Amino acid sequence: MEILVYGAGVVGSQYAARLRQAGHMVTVLARNQRAEELREHGIVLEAANTGQVETVHVSVKETLEPDDAYELVIVALRMN
């Protein structure tokens, strides 16, 4: 499934990483420094109970094009 995660904060990054690990094609919409961090380092997850660190790489876009198509879009943004 092709999935777009709109928002690359804590919640959006967690969803993106777990969906990618489950085998889905995941793109994250991020801007500026966060987009560069994701391209360079991927999403870094650290387990709270064990301290184990995993890195998950996803596709990153800074803008959407009119012909972009996704089967699912997850919007993960702060209320404010």
C-alpha positions, -999 to 999 in steps of 0.1 A, spaced: 0 0 0 13 35 -8 9 57 23 16 94 28 23 106 64 16 144 66 37 156 95 71 143 106 69 149 143 70 122 170 36 107 162 39 109 124 74 95 124 63 66 146 35 57 123 57 61 92 84 38 106 61 11 118 41 11 86 74 9 66 85 -20 88 52 -38 80 62 -36 43 42 -6 30 56 21 7 57 51 30 64 88 21 67 115 47 58 151 40 84 172 59 100 205 54 133 223 59 157 208 85 134 179 94 133 168 58 171 169 56 174 149 88 151 122 76 169 120 42 203 117 59 196 97 90 161 81 85 137 77 114 155 67 145 135 47 170 147 39 205 128 14 227 120 29 261 124 -4 280 156 -18 264 173 12 248 175 -7 215 179 17 186 164 10 151 167 32 120 140 31 93 144 48 60 113 62 42 108 84 12 107 121 20 89 149 0 88 186 8 59 194 -15 30 175 -30 24 175 -68 -11 176 -83 -5 141 -98 7 125 -65 -15 96 -55 -16 76 -23 -40 49 -11 -39 63 25 -30 97 39 -23 100 77 -24 136 90 -4 139 122 -1 175 133 -3 194 166 -35 211 173 -19 245 177 
